Amino acid sequence: MGVKVLLDTHVFLWAVAQPDKLSRGARVLLEDDTTTVFVSSATAWDIATTFRLGRFPEAEVLIRDYHASLRQLLAE
């Protein structure tokens, strides 16, 4: 039986856009096929709000197709 993990906003962003920022342990956990990964809907709100306030301009790609980013992360 695998582990269930809930990613916070930073870990989600790093996993999708900058995986080298993740610790080795986090990468191993996320790449394990038995790990169930959850991402809160609050993460989408957090990213969108931060982007809208001009504090995270590079998030535009994630906002444009948030669901594709989730699918990409979960398919790996």
mmJSON file of the N, C-alpha and C atoms, coordinates in Angstrom:
{"data_MODEL":{"atom_site":{
"group_PDB":["ATOM","ATOM","ATOM","ATOM","ATOM","ATOM","ATOM","ATOM","ATOM","ATOM","ATOM","ATOM","ATOM","ATOM","ATOM","ATOM","ATOM","ATOM","ATOM","ATOM","ATOM","ATOM","ATOM","ATOM","ATOM","ATOM","ATOM","ATOM","ATOM","ATOM","ATOM","ATOM","ATOM","ATOM","ATOM","ATOM","ATOM","ATOM","ATOM","ATOM","ATOM","ATOM","ATOM","ATOM","ATOM","ATOM","ATOM","ATOM","ATOM","ATOM","ATOM","ATOM","ATOM","ATOM","ATOM","ATOM","ATOM","ATOM","ATOM","ATOM","ATOM","ATOM","ATOM","ATOM","ATOM","ATOM","ATOM","ATOM","ATOM","ATOM","ATOM","ATOM","ATOM","ATOM","ATOM","ATOM","ATOM","ATOM","ATOM","ATOM","ATOM","ATOM","ATOM","ATOM","ATOM","ATOM","ATOM","ATOM","ATOM","ATOM","ATOM","ATOM","ATOM","ATOM","ATOM","ATOM","ATOM","ATOM","ATOM","ATOM","ATOM","ATOM","ATOM","ATOM","ATOM","ATOM","ATOM","ATOM","ATOM","ATOM","ATOM","ATOM","ATOM","ATOM","ATOM","ATOM","ATOM","ATOM","ATOM","ATOM","ATOM","ATOM","ATOM","ATOM","ATOM","ATOM","ATOM","ATOM","ATOM","ATOM","ATOM","ATOM","ATOM","ATOM","ATOM","ATOM","ATOM","ATOM","ATOM","ATOM","ATOM","ATOM","ATOM","ATOM","ATOM","ATOM","ATOM","ATOM","ATOM","ATOM","ATOM","ATOM","ATOM","ATOM","ATOM","ATOM","ATOM","ATOM","ATOM","ATOM","ATOM","ATOM","ATOM","ATOM","ATOM","ATOM","ATOM","ATOM","ATOM","ATOM","ATOM","ATOM","ATOM","ATOM","ATOM","ATOM","ATOM","ATOM","ATOM","ATOM","ATOM","ATOM","ATOM","ATOM","ATOM","ATOM","ATOM","ATOM","ATOM","ATOM","ATOM","ATOM","ATOM","ATOM","ATOM","ATOM","ATOM","ATOM","ATOM","ATOM","ATOM","ATOM","ATOM","ATOM","ATOM","ATOM","ATOM","ATOM","ATOM","ATOM","ATOM","ATOM","ATOM","ATOM","ATOM","ATOM","ATOM","ATOM","ATOM","ATOM","ATOM","ATOM","ATOM","ATOM","ATOM","ATOM","ATOM","ATOM"],
"id":[1,2,3,4,5,6,7,8,9,10,11,12,13,14,15,16,17,18,19,20,21,22,23,24,25,26,27,28,29,30,31,32,33,34,35,36,37,38,39,40,41,42,43,44,45,46,47,48,49,50,51,52,53,54,55,56,57,58,59,60,61,62,63,64,65,66,67,68,69,70,71,72,73,74,75,76,77,78,79,80,81,82,83,84,85,86,87,88,89,90,91,92,93,94,95,96,97,98,99,100,101,102,103,104,105,106,107,108,109,110,111,112,113,114,115,116,117,118,119,120,121,122,123,124,125,126,127,128,129,130,131,132,133,134,135,136,137,138,139,140,141,142,143,144,145,146,147,148,149,150,151,152,153,154,155,156,157,158,159,160,161,162,163,164,165,166,167,168,169,170,171,172,173,174,175,176,177,178,179,180,181,182,183,184,185,186,187,188,189,190,191,192,193,194,195,196,197,198,199,200,201,202,203,204,205,206,207,208,209,210,211,212,213,214,215,216,217,218,219,220,221,222,223,224,225,226,227,228],
"type_symbol":["N","C","C","N","C","C","N","C","C","N","C","C","N","C","C","N","C","C","N","C","C","N","C","C","N","C","C","N","C","C","N","C","C","N","C","C","N","C","C","N","C","C","N","C","C","N","C","C","N","C","C","N","C","C","N","C","C","N","C","C","N","C","C","N","C","C","N","C","C","N","C","C","N","C","C","N","C","C","N","C","C","N","C","C","N","C","C","N","C","C","N","C","C","N","C","C","N","C","C","N","C","C","N","C","C","N","C","C","N","C","C","N","C","C","N","C","C","N","C","C","N","C","C","N","C","C","N","C","C","N","C","C","N","C","C","N","C","C","N","C","C","N","C","C","N","C","C","N","C","C","N","C","C","N","C","C","N","C","C","N","C","C","N","C","C","N","C","C","N","C","C","N","C","C","N","C","C","N","C","C","N","C","C","N","C","C","N","C","C","N","C","C","N","C","C","N","C","C","N","C","C","N","C","C","N","C","C","N","C","C","N","C","C","N","C","C","N","C","C","N","C","C","N","C","C","N","C","C"],
"label_atom_id":["N","CA","C","N","CA","C","N","CA","C","N","CA","C","N","CA","C","N","CA","C","N","CA","C","N","CA","C","N","CA","C","N","CA","C","N","CA","C","N","CA","C","N","CA","C","N","CA","C","N","CA","C","N","CA","C","N","CA","C","N","CA","C","N","CA","C","N","CA","C","N","CA","C","N","CA","C","N","CA","C","N","CA","C","N","CA","C","N","CA","C","N","CA","C","N","CA","C","N","CA","C","N","CA","C","N","CA","C","N","CA","C","N","CA","C","N","CA","C","N","CA","C","N","CA","C","N","CA","C","N","CA","C","N","CA","C","N","CA","C","N","CA","C","N","CA","C","N","CA","C","N","CA","C","N","CA","C","N","CA","C","N","CA","C","N","CA","C","N","CA","C","N","CA","C","N","CA","C","N","CA","C","N","CA","C","N","CA","C","N","CA","C","N","CA","C","N","CA","C","N","CA","C","N","CA","C","N","CA","C","N","CA","C","N","CA","C","N","CA","C","N","CA","C","N","CA","C","N","CA","C","N","CA","C","N","CA","C","N","CA","C","N","CA","C","N","CA","C","N","CA","C","N","CA","C","N","CA","C","N","CA","C","N","CA","C"],
"label_alt_id":[null,null,null,null,null,null,null,null,null,null,null,null,null,null,null,null,null,null,null,null,null,null,null,null,null,null,null,null,null,null,null,null,null,null,null,null,null,null,null,null,null,null,null,null,null,null,null,null,null,null,null,null,null,null,null,null,null,null,null,null,null,null,null,null,null,null,null,null,null,null,null,null,null,null,null,null,null,null,null,null,null,null,null,null,null,null,null,null,null,null,null,null,null,null,null,null,null,null,null,null,null,null,null,null,null,null,null,null,null,null,null,null,null,null,null,null,null,null,null,null,null,null,null,null,null,null,null,null,null,null,null,null,null,null,null,null,null,null,null,null,null,null,null,null,null,null,null,null,null,null,null,null,null,null,null,null,null,null,null,null,null,null,null,null,null,null,null,null,null,null,null,null,null,null,null,null,null,null,null,null,null,null,null,null,null,null,null,null,null,null,null,null,null,null,null,null,null,null,null,null,null,null,null,null,null,null,null,null,null,null,null,null,null,null,null,null,null,null,null,null,null,null,null,null,null,null,null,null],
"label_comp_id":["MET","MET","MET","GLY","GLY","GLY","VAL","VAL","VAL","LYS","LYS","LYS","VAL","VAL","VAL","LEU","LEU","LEU","LEU","LEU","LEU","ASP","ASP","ASP","THR","THR","THR","HIS","HIS","HIS","VAL","VAL","VAL","PHE","PHE","PHE","LEU","LEU","LEU","TRP","TRP","TRP","ALA","ALA","ALA","VAL","VAL","VAL","ALA","ALA","ALA","GLN","GLN","GLN","PRO","PRO","PRO","ASP","ASP","ASP","LYS","LYS","LYS","LEU","LEU","LEU","SER","SER","SER","ARG","ARG","ARG","GLY","GLY","GLY","ALA","ALA","ALA","ARG","ARG","ARG","VAL","VAL","VAL","LEU","LEU","LEU","LEU","LEU","LEU","GLU","GLU","GLU","ASP","ASP","ASP","ASP","ASP","ASP","THR","THR","THR","THR","THR","THR","THR","THR","THR","VAL","VAL","VAL","PHE","PHE","PHE","VAL","VAL","VAL","SER","SER","SER","SER","SER","SER","ALA","ALA","ALA","THR","THR","THR","ALA","ALA","ALA","TRP","TRP","TRP","ASP","ASP","ASP","ILE","ILE","ILE","ALA","ALA","ALA","THR","THR","THR","THR","THR","THR","PHE","PHE","PHE","ARG","ARG","ARG","LEU","LEU","LEU","GLY","GLY","GLY","ARG","ARG","ARG","PHE","PHE","PHE","PRO","PRO","PRO","GLU","GLU","GLU","ALA","ALA","ALA","GLU","GLU","GLU","VAL","VAL","VAL","LEU","LEU","LEU","ILE","ILE","ILE","ARG","ARG","ARG","ASP","ASP","ASP","TYR","TYR","TYR","HIS","HIS","HIS","ALA","ALA","ALA","SER","SER","SER","LEU","LEU","LEU","ARG","ARG","ARG","GLN","GLN","GLN","LEU","LEU","LEU","LEU","LEU","LEU","ALA","ALA","ALA","GLU","GLU","GLU"],
"label_asym_id":["A","A","A","A","A","A","A","A","A","A","A","A","A","A","A","A","A","A","A","A","A","A","A","A","A","A","A","A","A","A","A","A","A","A","A","A","A","A","A","A","A","A","A","A","A","A","A","A","A","A","A","A","A","A","A","A","A","A","A","A","A","A","A","A","A","A","A","A","A","A","A","A","A","A","A","A","A","A","A","A","A","A","A","A","A","A","A","A","A","A","A","A","A","A","A","A","A","A","A","A","A","A","A","A","A","A","A","A","A","A","A","A","A","A","A","A","A","A","A","A","A","A","A","A","A","A","A","A","A","A","A","A","A","A","A","A","A","A","A","A","A","A","A","A","A","A","A","A","A","A","A","A","A","A","A","A","A","A","A","A","A","A","A","A","A","A","A","A","A","A","A","A","A","A","A","A","A","A","A","A","A","A","A","A","A","A","A","A","A","A","A","A","A","A","A","A","A","A","A","A","A","A","A","A","A","A","A","A","A","A","A","A","A","A","A","A","A","A","A","A","A","A","A","A","A","A","A","A"],
"label_entity_id":["1","1","1","1","1","1","1","1","1","1","1","1","1","1","1","1","1","1","1","1","1","1","1","1","1","1","1","1","1","1","1","1","1","1","1","1","1","1","1","1","1","1","1","1","1","1","1","1","1","1","1","1","1","1","1","1","1","1","1","1","1","1","1","1","1","1","1","1","1","1","1","1","1","1","1","1","1","1","1","1","1","1","1","1","1","1","1","1","1","1","1","1","1","1","1","1","1","1","1","1","1","1","1","1","1","1","1","1","1","1","1","1","1","1","1","1","1","1","1","1","1","1","1","1","1","1","1","1","1","1","1","1","1","1","1","1","1","1","1","1","1","1","1","1","1","1","1","1","1","1","1","1","1","1","1","1","1","1","1","1","1","1","1","1","1","1","1","1","1","1","1","1","1","1","1","1","1","1","1","1","1","1","1","1","1","1","1","1","1","1","1","1","1","1","1","1","1","1","1","1","1","1","1","1","1","1","1","1","1","1","1","1","1","1","1","1","1","1","1","1","1","1","1","1","1","1","1","1"],
"label_seq_id":[1,1,1,2,2,2,3,3,3,4,4,4,5,5,5,6,6,6,7,7,7,8,8,8,9,9,9,10,10,10,11,11,11,12,12,12,13,13,13,14,14,14,15,15,15,16,16,16,17,17,17,18,18,18,19,19,19,20,20,20,21,21,21,22,22,22,23,23,23,24,24,24,25,25,25,26,26,26,27,27,27,28,28,28,29,29,29,30,30,30,31,31,31,32,32,32,33,33,33,34,34,34,35,35,35,36,36,36,37,37,37,38,38,38,39,39,39,40,40,40,41,41,41,42,42,42,43,43,43,44,44,44,45,45,45,46,46,46,47,47,47,48,48,48,49,49,49,50,50,50,51,51,51,52,52,52,53,53,53,54,54,54,55,55,55,56,56,56,57,57,57,58,58,58,59,59,59,60,60,60,61,61,61,62,62,62,63,63,63,64,64,64,65,65,65,66,66,66,67,67,67,68,68,68,69,69,69,70,70,70,71,71,71,72,72,72,73,73,73,74,74,74,75,75,75,76,76,76],
"pdbx_PDB_ins_code":[null,null,null,null,null,null,null,null,null,null,null,null,null,null,null,null,null,null,null,null,null,null,null,null,null,null,null,null,null,null,null,null,null,null,null,null,null,null,null,null,null,null,null,null,null,null,null,null,null,null,null,null,null,null,null,null,null,null,null,null,null,null,null,null,null,null,null,null,null,null,null,null,null,null,null,null,null,null,null,null,null,null,null,null,null,null,null,null,null,null,null,null,null,null,null,null,null,null,null,null,null,null,null,null,null,null,null,null,null,null,null,null,null,null,null,null,null,null,null,null,null,null,null,null,null,null,null,null,null,null,null,null,null,null,null,null,null,null,null,null,null,null,null,null,null,null,null,null,null,null,null,null,null,null,null,null,null,null,null,null,null,null,null,null,null,null,null,null,null,null,null,null,null,null,null,null,null,null,null,null,null,null,null,null,null,null,null,null,null,null,null,null,null,null,null,null,null,null,null,null,null,null,null,null,null,null,null,null,null,null,null,null,null,null,null,null,null,null,null,null,null,null,null,null,null,null,null,null],
"Cartn_x":[0.852,0.0,0.89,0.564,1.36,0.988,1.713,1.527,0.603,-0.162,-0.991,-0.338,-0.156,0.467,-0.394,-0.463,-1.154,-0.078,0.037,1.066,0.606,1.479,1.167,1.522,1.237,1.427,2.866,3.821,5.219,5.681,5.329,5.751,5.105,3.849,3.194,3.915,4.203,4.889,6.27,7.011,8.337,8.24,7.29,7.152,6.832,6.027,5.625,6.667,7.173,8.006,9.499,9.845,11.252,11.565,11.486,11.666,13.026,14.016,15.329,15.3,14.261,14.122,13.594,13.034,12.531,13.69,13.526,14.535,14.506,15.582,15.647,14.503,14.248,13.177,11.811,11.57,10.287,10.139,11.211,11.153,10.872,11.566,11.359,9.908,9.39,8.016,7.021,7.208,6.28,6.387,7.552,7.738,7.296,7.052,6.627,5.194,4.998,3.66,2.64,3.102,2.163,1.765,2.352,2.015,0.766,-0.189,-1.378,-1.153,-1.212,-0.92,-2.225,-2.386,-3.532,-3.022,-3.791,-3.51,-4.813,-4.758,-5.95,-6.428,-7.737,-8.269,-7.769,-7.384,-6.821,-5.509,-4.809,-3.568,-3.847,-4.891,-5.256,-5.593,-6.346,-6.714,-5.463,-4.557,-3.329,-2.479,-2.299,-1.506,-2.169,-3.468,-4.179,-4.154,-4.348,-4.343,-2.967,-1.946,-0.587,-0.241,-0.653,-0.422,-1.171,-2.448,-3.274,-2.696,-2.063,-1.463,-0.092,0.341,1.6,2.834,2.668,3.802,4.376,3.721,4.164,3.85,4.476,4.152,4.427,5.407,5.724,4.661,3.673,2.602,1.547,1.676,0.669,0.462,1.539,1.435,0.601,0.811,0.035,-1.428,-1.677,-3.051,-3.808,-3.132,-3.772,-4.335,-3.595,-4.082,-3.711,-4.342,-4.073,-4.291,-5.365,-5.677,-4.607,-4.056,-2.984,-1.741,-1.463,-0.318,-0.531,-1.743,-2.061,-1.896,-2.426,-2.331,-0.872,-0.067,1.352,2.038,1.783,2.389,1.951,0.681,0.148,0.506,0.842,1.198,2.648,3.458,4.882,5.121],
"Cartn_y":[-1.187,0.0,1.24,2.214,3.421,4.503,5.57,6.73,7.727,8.465,9.549,10.858,11.775,13.061,14.2,15.26,16.482,17.523,17.99,18.961,20.37,21.139,22.55,23.281,24.559,25.337,25.295,25.514,25.544,24.201,23.125,21.811,21.508,21.856,21.666,22.446,23.719,24.547,23.993,23.594,23.041,21.734,20.883,19.6,19.792,20.791,21.034,21.842,22.913,23.858,23.801,23.4,23.41,22.197,20.992,19.791,19.718,20.428,20.415,21.072,21.846,22.469,21.496,20.376,19.371,18.59,18.163,17.293,15.949,15.207,13.887,13.008,13.071,12.271,12.617,13.908,14.343,13.846,13.937,13.452,11.953,11.201,9.742,9.436,10.128,9.911,10.216,11.334,11.722,10.817,10.234,9.353,7.918,7.594,6.245,6.004,4.951,4.645,4.32,3.97,3.632,4.851,6.008,7.236,7.859,8.192,8.909,10.381,11.222,12.647,13.441,14.316,15.219,16.65,17.494,18.925,19.634,20.5,21.197,22.228,22.431,23.505,24.862,24.944,26.19,26.54,25.537,25.792,26.587,26.229,26.978,28.419,28.598,29.947,30.732,30.095,30.744,31.202,30.332,30.679,31.807,31.711,32.737,34.087,34.089,35.344,35.996,35.198,35.732,36.282,35.58,36.049,37.357,37.39,38.583,39.814,39.629,40.735,41.139,40.435,40.777,40.229,39.317,38.79,37.505,36.96,35.684,35.609,36.485,36.547,35.247,34.476,33.23,32.146,32.393,31.419,31.443,32.352,32.457,31.13,30.401,29.117,28.135,28.116,27.219,27.618,28.897,29.39,29.115,29.296,29.109,27.695,26.701,25.328,24.553,24.919,24.333,22.823,22.383,20.954,20.159,20.721,20.031,19.904,20.926,20.861,19.758,19.645,18.571,17.201,17.058,15.773,15.426,16.408,16.179,15.662,16.29,15.886,14.47,14.193,12.912,11.766,12.091,11.051,10.604,11.389,11.06,9.956],
"Cartn_z":[0.0,0.0,0.0,-0.824,-0.965,0.033,-0.076,0.782,0.088,0.862,0.331,0.741,-0.224,0.076,-0.468,0.31,-0.103,-0.336,-1.577,-1.913,-1.583,-0.962,-0.771,-2.065,-2.11,-3.335,-3.825,-2.933,-3.353,-3.913,-3.25,-3.725,-5.069,-5.236,-6.533,-7.624,-7.363,-8.358,-8.69,-7.674,-7.923,-8.702,-8.359,-9.046,-10.52,-10.833,-12.217,-12.985,-12.37,-13.101,-12.774,-11.557,-11.145,-10.271,-10.824,-10.009,-9.313,-9.819,-9.175,-7.792,-7.492,-6.168,-5.118,-5.563,-4.629,-4.029,-2.808,-2.205,-2.928,-2.784,-3.408,-2.898,-1.595,-1.009,-1.576,-1.78,-2.349,-3.777,-4.554,-5.942,-5.983,-5.136,-5.091,-4.725,-3.743,-3.307,-4.422,-5.106,-6.174,-7.388,-7.613,-8.768,-8.49,-7.242,-6.859,-7.322,-8.103,-8.635,-7.554,-6.355,-5.289,-4.457,-4.75,-4.028,-4.644,-3.808,-4.251,-3.936,-4.969,-4.817,-4.862,-3.884,-3.836,-3.919,-4.608,-4.679,-4.333,-3.35,-2.88,-3.906,-3.936,-4.783,-4.292,-3.028,-2.495,-3.19,-3.702,-4.429,-5.695,-6.424,-7.636,-7.276,-6.213,-5.762,-5.372,-4.638,-4.185,-5.369,-6.346,-7.529,-8.306,-8.541,-9.305,-8.605,-7.3,-6.545,-6.565,-6.332,-6.342,-7.723,-8.784,-10.149,-10.404,-10.008,-10.24,-9.554,-8.411,-7.676,-8.242,-9.282,-9.938,-9.247,-8.322,-7.566,-8.143,-9.171,-9.704,-11.203,-12.009,-13.439,-14.196,-13.747,-14.449,-14.265,-13.448,-13.22,-14.325,-15.255,-16.317,-17.049,-17.301,-17.99,-17.176,-15.878,-15.018,-14.97,-14.905,-14.812,-16.103,-17.211,-18.514,-18.653,-18.178,-18.268,-17.005,-15.916,-14.606,-14.622,-15.249,-15.276,-16.021,-17.09,-17.819,-16.946,-16.148,-15.227,-14.199,-13.694,-12.746,-13.407,-14.607,-15.31,-15.564,-15.935,-16.194,-14.933,-13.821,-12.557,-12.164,-12.29,-11.851,-12.793,-14.045,-15.015,-14.875,-14.216,-14.105,-13.125],
"occupancy":[1.0,1.0,1.0,1.0,1.0,1.0,1.0,1.0,1.0,1.0,1.0,1.0,1.0,1.0,1.0,1.0,1.0,1.0,1.0,1.0,1.0,1.0,1.0,1.0,1.0,1.0,1.0,1.0,1.0,1.0,1.0,1.0,1.0,1.0,1.0,1.0,1.0,1.0,1.0,1.0,1.0,1.0,1.0,1.0,1.0,1.0,1.0,1.0,1.0,1.0,1.0,1.0,1.0,1.0,1.0,1.0,1.0,1.0,1.0,1.0,1.0,1.0,1.0,1.0,1.0,1.0,1.0,1.0,1.0,1.0,1.0,1.0,1.0,1.0,1.0,1.0,1.0,1.0,1.0,1.0,1.0,1.0,1.0,1.0,1.0,1.0,1.0,1.0,1.0,1.0,1.0,1.0,1.0,1.0,1.0,1.0,1.0,1.0,1.0,1.0,1.0,1.0,1.0,1.0,1.0,1.0,1.0,1.0,1.0,1.0,1.0,1.0,1.0,1.0,1.0,1.0,1.0,1.0,1.0,1.0,1.0,1.0,1.0,1.0,1.0,1.0,1.0,1.0,1.0,1.0,1.0,1.0,1.0,1.0,1.0,1.0,1.0,1.0,1.0,1.0,1.0,1.0,1.0,1.0,1.0,1.0,1.0,1.0,1.0,1.0,1.0,1.0,1.0,1.0,1.0,1.0,1.0,1.0,1.0,1.0,1.0,1.0,1.0,1.0,1.0,1.0,1.0,1.0,1.0,1.0,1.0,1.0,1.0,1.0,1.0,1.0,1.0,1.0,1.0,1.0,1.0,1.0,1.0,1.0,1.0,1.0,1.0,1.0,1.0,1.0,1.0,1.0,1.0,1.0,1.0,1.0,1.0,1.0,1.0,1.0,1.0,1.0,1.0,1.0,1.0,1.0,1.0,1.0,1.0,1.0,1.0,1.0,1.0,1.0,1.0,1.0,1.0,1.0,1.0,1.0,1.0,1.0,1.0,1.0,1.0,1.0,1.0,1.0],
"B_iso_or_equiv":[0.0,0.0,0.0,0.0,0.0,0.0,0.0,0.0,0.0,0.0,0.0,0.0,0.0,0.0,0.0,0.0,0.0,0.0,0.0,0.0,0.0,0.0,0.0,0.0,0.0,0.0,0.0,0.0,0.0,0.0,0.0,0.0,0.0,0.0,0.0,0.0,0.0,0.0,0.0,0.0,0.0,0.0,0.0,0.0,0.0,0.0,0.0,0.0,0.0,0.0,0.0,0.0,0.0,0.0,0.0,0.0,0.0,0.0,0.0,0.0,0.0,0.0,0.0,0.0,0.0,0.0,0.0,0.0,0.0,0.0,0.0,0.0,0.0,0.0,0.0,0.0,0.0,0.0,0.0,0.0,0.0,0.0,0.0,0.0,0.0,0.0,0.0,0.0,0.0,0.0,0.0,0.0,0.0,0.0,0.0,0.0,0.0,0.0,0.0,0.0,0.0,0.0,0.0,0.0,0.0,0.0,0.0,0.0,0.0,0.0,0.0,0.0,0.0,0.0,0.0,0.0,0.0,0.0,0.0,0.0,0.0,0.0,0.0,0.0,0.0,0.0,0.0,0.0,0.0,0.0,0.0,0.0,0.0,0.0,0.0,0.0,0.0,0.0,0.0,0.0,0.0,0.0,0.0,0.0,0.0,0.0,0.0,0.0,0.0,0.0,0.0,0.0,0.0,0.0,0.0,0.0,0.0,0.0,0.0,0.0,0.0,0.0,0.0,0.0,0.0,0.0,0.0,0.0,0.0,0.0,0.0,0.0,0.0,0.0,0.0,0.0,0.0,0.0,0.0,0.0,0.0,0.0,0.0,0.0,0.0,0.0,0.0,0.0,0.0,0.0,0.0,0.0,0.0,0.0,0.0,0.0,0.0,0.0,0.0,0.0,0.0,0.0,0.0,0.0,0.0,0.0,0.0,0.0,0.0,0.0,0.0,0.0,0.0,0.0,0.0,0.0,0.0,0.0,0.0,0.0,0.0,0.0,0.0,0.0,0.0,0.0,0.0,0.0],
"pdbx_formal_charge":[null,null,null,null,null,null,null,null,null,null,null,null,null,null,null,null,null,null,null,null,null,null,null,null,null,null,null,null,null,null,null,null,null,null,null,null,null,null,null,null,null,null,null,null,null,null,null,null,null,null,null,null,null,null,null,null,null,null,null,null,null,null,null,null,null,null,null,null,null,null,null,null,null,null,null,null,null,null,null,null,null,null,null,null,null,null,null,null,null,null,null,null,null,null,null,null,null,null,null,null,null,null,null,null,null,null,null,null,null,null,null,null,null,null,null,null,null,null,null,null,null,null,null,null,null,null,null,null,null,null,null,null,null,null,null,null,null,null,null,null,null,null,null,null,null,null,null,null,null,null,null,null,null,null,null,null,null,null,null,null,null,null,null,null,null,null,null,null,null,null,null,null,null,null,null,null,null,null,null,null,null,null,null,null,null,null,null,null,null,null,null,null,null,null,null,null,null,null,null,null,null,null,null,null,null,null,null,null,null,null,null,null,null,null,null,null,null,null,null,null,null,null,null,null,null,null,null,null],
"auth_seq_id":[1,1,1,2,2,2,3,3,3,4,4,4,5,5,5,6,6,6,7,7,7,8,8,8,9,9,9,10,10,10,11,11,11,12,12,12,13,13,13,14,14,14,15,15,15,16,16,16,17,17,17,18,18,18,19,19,19,20,20,20,21,21,21,22,22,22,23,23,23,24,24,24,25,25,25,26,26,26,27,27,27,28,28,28,29,29,29,30,30,30,31,31,31,32,32,32,33,33,33,34,34,34,35,35,35,36,36,36,37,37,37,38,38,38,39,39,39,40,40,40,41,41,41,42,42,42,43,43,43,44,44,44,45,45,45,46,46,46,47,47,47,48,48,48,49,49,49,50,50,50,51,51,51,52,52,52,53,53,53,54,54,54,55,55,55,56,56,56,57,57,57,58,58,58,59,59,59,60,60,60,61,61,61,62,62,62,63,63,63,64,64,64,65,65,65,66,66,66,67,67,67,68,68,68,69,69,69,70,70,70,71,71,71,72,72,72,73,73,73,74,74,74,75,75,75,76,76,76],
"auth_comp_id":["MET","MET","MET","GLY","GLY","GLY","VAL","VAL","VAL","LYS","LYS","LYS","VAL","VAL","VAL","LEU","LEU","LEU","LEU","LEU","LEU","ASP","ASP","ASP","THR","THR","THR","HIS","HIS","HIS","VAL","VAL","VAL","PHE","PHE","PHE","LEU","LEU","LEU","TRP","TRP","TRP","ALA","ALA","ALA","VAL","VAL","VAL","ALA","ALA","ALA","GLN","GLN","GLN","PRO","PRO","PRO","ASP","ASP","ASP","LYS","LYS","LYS","LEU","LEU","LEU","SER","SER","SER","ARG","ARG","ARG","GLY","GLY","GLY","ALA","ALA","ALA","ARG","ARG","ARG","VAL","VAL","VAL","LEU","LEU","LEU","LEU","LEU","LEU","GLU","GLU","GLU","ASP","ASP","ASP","ASP","ASP","ASP","THR","THR","THR","THR","THR","THR","THR","THR","THR","VAL","VAL","VAL","PHE","PHE","PHE","VAL","VAL","VAL","SER","SER","SER","SER","SER","SER","ALA","ALA","ALA","THR","THR","THR","ALA","ALA","ALA","TRP","TRP","TRP","ASP","ASP","ASP","ILE","ILE","ILE","ALA","ALA","ALA","THR","THR","THR","THR","THR","THR","PHE","PHE","PHE","ARG","ARG","ARG","LEU","LEU","LEU","GLY","GLY","GLY","ARG","ARG","ARG","PHE","PHE","PHE","PRO","PRO","PRO","GLU","GLU","GLU","ALA","ALA","ALA","GLU","GLU","GLU","VAL","VAL","VAL","LEU","LEU","LEU","ILE","ILE","ILE","ARG","ARG","ARG","ASP","ASP","ASP","TYR","TYR","TYR","HIS","HIS","HIS","ALA","ALA","ALA","SER","SER","SER","LEU","LEU","LEU","ARG","ARG","ARG","GLN","GLN","GLN","LEU","LEU","LEU","LEU","LEU","LEU","ALA","ALA","ALA","GLU","GLU","GLU"],
"auth_asym_id":["A","A","A","A","A","A","A","A","A","A","A","A","A","A","A","A","A","A","A","A","A","A","A","A","A","A","A","A","A","A","A","A","A","A","A","A","A","A","A","A","A","A","A","A","A","A","A","A","A","A","A","A","A","A","A","A","A","A","A","A","A","A","A","A","A","A","A","A","A","A","A","A","A","A","A","A","A","A","A","A","A","A","A","A","A","A","A","A","A","A","A","A","A","A","A","A","A","A","A","A","A","A","A","A","A","A","A","A","A","A","A","A","A","A","A","A","A","A","A","A","A","A","A","A","A","A","A","A","A","A","A","A","A","A","A","A","A","A","A","A","A","A","A","A","A","A","A","A","A","A","A","A","A","A","A","A","A","A","A","A","A","A","A","A","A","A","A","A","A","A","A","A","A","A","A","A","A","A","A","A","A","A","A","A","A","A","A","A","A","A","A","A","A","A","A","A","A","A","A","A","A","A","A","A","A","A","A","A","A","A","A","A","A","A","A","A","A","A","A","A","A","A","A","A","A","A","A","A"],
"auth_atom_id":["N","CA","C","N","CA","C","N","CA","C","N","CA","C","N","CA","C","N","CA","C","N","CA","C","N","CA","C","N","CA","C","N","CA","C","N","CA","C","N","CA","C","N","CA","C","N","CA","C","N","CA","C","N","CA","C","N","CA","C","N","CA","C","N","CA","C","N","CA","C","N","CA","C","N","CA","C","N","CA","C","N","CA","C","N","CA","C","N","CA","C","N","CA","C","N","CA","C","N","CA","C","N","CA","C","N","CA","C","N","CA","C","N","CA","C","N","CA","C","N","CA","C","N","CA","C","N","CA","C","N","CA","C","N","CA","C","N","CA","C","N","CA","C","N","CA","C","N","CA","C","N","CA","C","N","CA","C","N","CA","C","N","CA","C","N","CA","C","N","CA","C","N","CA","C","N","CA","C","N","CA","C","N","CA","C","N","CA","C","N","CA","C","N","CA","C","N","CA","C","N","CA","C","N","CA","C","N","CA","C","N","CA","C","N","CA","C","N","CA","C","N","CA","C","N","CA","C","N","CA","C","N","CA","C","N","CA","C","N","CA","C","N","CA","C","N","CA","C","N","CA","C","N","CA","C","N","CA","C","N","CA","C","N","CA","C"],
"pdbx_PDB_model_num":[1,1,1,1,1,1,1,1,1,1,1,1,1,1,1,1,1,1,1,1,1,1,1,1,1,1,1,1,1,1,1,1,1,1,1,1,1,1,1,1,1,1,1,1,1,1,1,1,1,1,1,1,1,1,1,1,1,1,1,1,1,1,1,1,1,1,1,1,1,1,1,1,1,1,1,1,1,1,1,1,1,1,1,1,1,1,1,1,1,1,1,1,1,1,1,1,1,1,1,1,1,1,1,1,1,1,1,1,1,1,1,1,1,1,1,1,1,1,1,1,1,1,1,1,1,1,1,1,1,1,1,1,1,1,1,1,1,1,1,1,1,1,1,1,1,1,1,1,1,1,1,1,1,1,1,1,1,1,1,1,1,1,1,1,1,1,1,1,1,1,1,1,1,1,1,1,1,1,1,1,1,1,1,1,1,1,1,1,1,1,1,1,1,1,1,1,1,1,1,1,1,1,1,1,1,1,1,1,1,1,1,1,1,1,1,1,1,1,1,1,1,1,1,1,1,1,1,1]
}}}
